[in-house]
Amino acid sequence: MIQRFEVGARMSEMALHNGTVYLAGQVADNASLDIQGQTRQVLAAIDALLARAGSDKTRILMAQIFLADLADFEGMNIVWDAWVAAGHTPPRATVGARLTKPGWRLEIVVTAALSQS
């Protein structure tokens, strides 16, 4: 069975299937923030969605990070490194990408395992 959360006409914010959590790309609510501020907002949204699913950042299987400007790589990594759980760093890809809203500096897509009961 597939469970979908915050289902819209175009996309769902999250789906659960067969013990896996799939998140839509997460972007900052406030596009006027710098890369560190936007990264904090995005990671907080990921934490909240994973918690809602019954998972957490220690169970991330893969993260994909899209940066509008690769010059933001170091600034994003400062926040990422402080957030990610030691010993549970997931496989990750970071690429440059043109994002759909001016001002968005990054978008992060995460796939995670559900917590074991």
C-alpha positions in Angstrom: 0.0 0.0 0.0 1.2 3.5 -0.8 0.4 6.3 1.6 0.6 9.9 0.4 0.7 13.0 2.5 -0.3 16.6 1.6 -1.6 15.5 -1.8 -2.0 18.3 -4.3 -3.1 18.4 -7.9 0.5 18.3 -9.0 2.4 16.5 -6.3 2.5 15.0 -2.8 4.8 16.3 -0.2 5.7 12.7 1.0 4.9 9.1 0.2 5.4 5.9 2.2 5.8 2.5 0.6 7.3 -0.8 1.7 9.2 0.7 4.6 10.6 3.6 2.7 9.8 7.4 3.0 10.1 9.5 -0.2 10.1 13.3 0.2 9.4 15.8 -2.4 12.1 18.4 -3.0 12.2 20.7 0.0 12.8 24.4 -0.4 13.0 27.3 2.0 9.9 29.2 3.0 11.8 32.4 3.0 13.7 32.9 -0.3 15.3 36.1 1.0 17.6 34.2 3.4 21.2 33.5 2.6 22.4 29.9 1.8 22.8 29.1 5.5 19.4 30.4 6.5 17.7 28.5 3.6 19.6 25.3 4.4 18.4 25.5 8.0 14.8 26.0 6.9 15.0 23.1 4.4 16.6 20.7 6.9 14.0 21.6 9.6 11.3 20.8 7.0 13.0 17.4 6.3 13.2 16.7 10.1 9.5 17.5 10.5 8.4 15.3 7.5 10.5 12.4 8.6 9.2 12.6 12.1 5.6 12.7 10.8 6.4 9.5 8.9 8.0 7.8 12.0 11.6 8.2 10.8 14.5 10.6 11.3 17.7 11.8 9.8 19.7 8.8 11.0 17.6 6.7 8.6 18.2 8.7 5.4 19.2 6.4 2.6 20.0 9.0 0.0 20.0 12.8 -0.2 20.1 14.9 -3.4 21.0 18.5 -3.1 20.4 21.0 -5.9 22.2 24.4 -5.6 21.3 27.4 -7.7 24.9 28.6 -7.4 27.7 26.2 -6.7 29.5 29.1 -4.9 27.0 28.3 -2.1 28.5 24.8 -1.6 30.7 25.6 1.3 28.0 27.6 3.1 25.5 24.9 2.7 27.9 22.3 3.9 28.6 24.2 7.2 24.9 23.8 8.1 24.6 20.3 6.7 27.7 19.1 8.6 26.2 20.5 11.9 22.8 18.9 11.2 23.7 15.4 9.9 24.1 12.7 12.6 27.6 11.5 13.1 28.0 7.9 12.0 24.8 8.2 9.9 25.9 10.4 7.0 23.9 9.3 4.0 25.0 8.9 0.4 24.6 12.3 -1.2 24.8 14.0 -4.5 25.1 17.8 -4.9 24.6 19.4 -8.3 24.2 22.8 -9.8 20.6 23.4 -11.0 18.4 26.3 -12.1 15.6 26.3 -9.5 12.1 27.3 -10.4 11.7 30.3 -8.1 14.1 33.2 -8.1 15.7 33.5 -4.7 15.6 29.8 -3.9 19.2 28.9 -3.3 18.8 25.1 -2.8 16.4 22.2 -3.0 16.9 18.9 -1.1 15.3 15.6 -2.0 15.5 12.8 0.6 14.7 9.1 0.7 14.7 7.4 4.1 13.8 4.1 5.8 11.0 4.0 8.3 12.0 3.3 11.9 11.8 -0.3 12.9 9.1 -1.1 15.4 
